[in-house]
């Protein structure tokens, strides 16, 4: 065990632990949902702006649909745990809800990353050339999926699991 206070056992009951974990998950979803809603709203208005059809190639249209449906899927994933919590309220299913919310959160983050990458590529492609669009795609994909959102925490998890004492 390290000197990090978060590694030390908490003096909380199982019920208190589940309450805390659910609140932490839902708070994280509130932050992510705001970003998804802004991106989704932007994507819903883009096709109605003047010159959209003239500036966007077939590849651009495909990118637009990927971004739009990715943002839609991310919205579903980030909102689903809240709706499920309301439906399953007071049925003693909090541990199940936390596991599901965690899975929805990871899926939502993946969908959001795909949407953000496609949207960024679409905008750069419309304003610049293919080389710049490719560079933007690689940069955003590596930053989000390759490092900040998935790879770095996954590597941290692997290191923590290797250090954790083995159960007999």
Buried (B, 14 or more C-beta within 10 A) or exposed (E): EEEEEEEEEEEEEEEEBBBEBBEEBBEBBEEBBEBBBEBBEBBEEBEEEEEBEEEBEEEBBEBBEBBBBBBBBBBBBBBBBBEBBEEBEEEEBBEEBBEBBBEBBEBBBBBBBBBBBBBBBBBBBBEEEEEEBEBBBEBBBEBBBBEEBBEEEEEEEEEEEEEEEEEE
